[in-house]
Amino acid sequence: MQIFGRFDTKFDDEFLVEQYLYINEDDELITTNDLELKLKKKRKHVVGTIFLFNPIMSPIGYNNNTKLRDQGYEFKNQFDELNFNDISNLFYQATKNNYKGKLIEVKYLFNLNEANIEDTIIIDKFAVDIDLYNSNQLTMFDKDLNYHDPFNMPISGKWVFMGVGHKYDPQHKGIKKYVKNIALHAQKLGKEVIYIYDRNHNIEDCIEHSYFLAPTSPGKAKDTRAYAFKGAFITNPPKRTRLA
């Protein structure tokens, strides 16, 4: 598997605005030029979309220890091949058998390319911005680079795997609604919405409650989440999977 992404920046913020996984045929490698050619025929090559919370990615030759700009990276609005991380390894294990020769798009609720933001003031800023999204007021993070219009965004492929997480601060009702609207929009476009669920909600209620378990988790849940994610991708297209 190869990973490709396109970064952009505004002020001091860095965003991963586009990302694709390519599941290689045996002994195959593609270039960014090959990727661009495949993306000209998205309907043929992109089978689906995975939605996650936010990216923590870097181009090959760089890392996520500091900002890319501080490492001398030049933002040229073009695709780069990206390094693997833990979730990339999981994606490879899950897709390597049934998705060869295909692209999977990876989208994020928030494109800010920064680690460990879940329990920080950044999430509070996201919540404020989401409430302002459809107004003419300025947002704290760039509206176009960091967020999606959940009612009009393009979504590639025939299915969407929602792996954005399931825990929301009670004060962040706008974020929970943002997630729900993305899933509903995917359904409206005719996409099959796929997710991991557990006994807290039955399979049909997860969209209403924006309850989509992330593929990775710290602690005791790490192995069971990974196992469920790989189980979802045993088939092509993937299937909704209950956590064991």
Secondary structure, DSSP 4 states (H G I P E B T S, - for coil): -EEEEEEEEETTEEEEEEEEEEEPPTT----HHHHHHHHTTHHHHEEEEEEES-----BTT--SSS-TGGGT----SSEEEB---HHHHHHHHHHTTT-TTEEEEEEESS-B--SS-TTSHHHHHHHHHHHHTTSSSPPSS-HHHH---TTT----SSEEEE-SBS---TT-HHHHHHHHHHHHHHHHTTPEEE-EE-TTS-TTTTTTTT-B--S--STTHHHHHHHHHHHHTTSSS---EE--
